[in-house]
Amino acid sequence: MLPMLLTTLLLIESGPPNFHRPMWSPDGKYLAFMSDSVGNWELFLWDQRSPKPTRITESPSFDGYAFWAPDGKRFLYIMAGETVPQAIYLYDLTRKTSRALTKPNDGAIGGKFSPDGKSILHSRDHDGVRHIYVMDEHGGNVKRLTHGSATYHGSPIYDPAGERIAYVKNEGTGYELRLMDPTGKPLGVVTRDASRIYGLWWSPDGKWLAYNAERDGAYEIFKIEVDGGKPIRLTHNRSIDHLPVWLSQDRLVFTSYRGGPEEVYEMNADGSMVKKVAMPTMPTK
């Protein structure tokens, strides 16, 4: 079963290309992102010293959601589709090769490196129940971190120090943004919301989390101070604004349908000074 966000993205229409989940490399030289310019959601890599991006994947599946290793030489991504087995892959920039880290029947998605690059957080879906797991950088030593009767545990991500993991839990009565330590020990609830929470991202100083929740019929971007804060709404738009990523302590990047197709924007950490990010000219086949 495909996660809700992936199912939504697969329902694309013809028109200008959409851009989704841009991820800059740690040194800022490369941008990994998803686009449907070739008629299917594929993963691209743009060396920003070059005018054109390189296509990384070529398959009938949904490919993307890159997450860089701290060394900037590798990144994780997923392949998922109605006819393609879902798995987490590792791309090596030096060798220009990809290899699967999980097996198709693992139901794994959402791989994210730890700050030291030695562990990978992800979630796995079995019979409609999703839990959070951790594995080593080679795909081995898999351990389950969440337990209990809740049907959904997802969006896991390490804080910049590698000491806490933020994630989302749903027991059927609403969503909770929670924390746990790297062994799975619960550390408490950050906030609760009746609507779906997803797209978690830590600020560089580890004091804030940015995330998405639904308001006024569309997904909007919020931030919250982890140790005792209240949600602060950053976007107010009738279309979808989602998947925030902190570029620095003062700036966030996100994607939005506010201009028609899904495009990349950046804004100040207080929601001001929103501007569109220039993206490369995309191939169409």
Secondary structure, 3 states (H helix, E strand, C coil): CCCHHHHHHHCCCCCCCCEEEEEECCCCCEEEEEECCCCCCEEEEEECCCCCCEECCCCCCEEEEEEECCCCCEEEEEEECCCCCCEEEEEECCCCEEEECCCHHHCEEEEEECCCCCEEEEEEEECCEEEEEEEECCCCCCEECCCCCCCEEEEEEECCCCCCEEEEEECCCCEEEEEECCCCCEEEEEEEECCCCEEEEECCCCCEEEEEEEECCEEEEEEEECCCCCCEECCCCCCCEEEEEECCCCEEEEEECCCCCCEEEEEECCCCCCEECCCCCCCCC
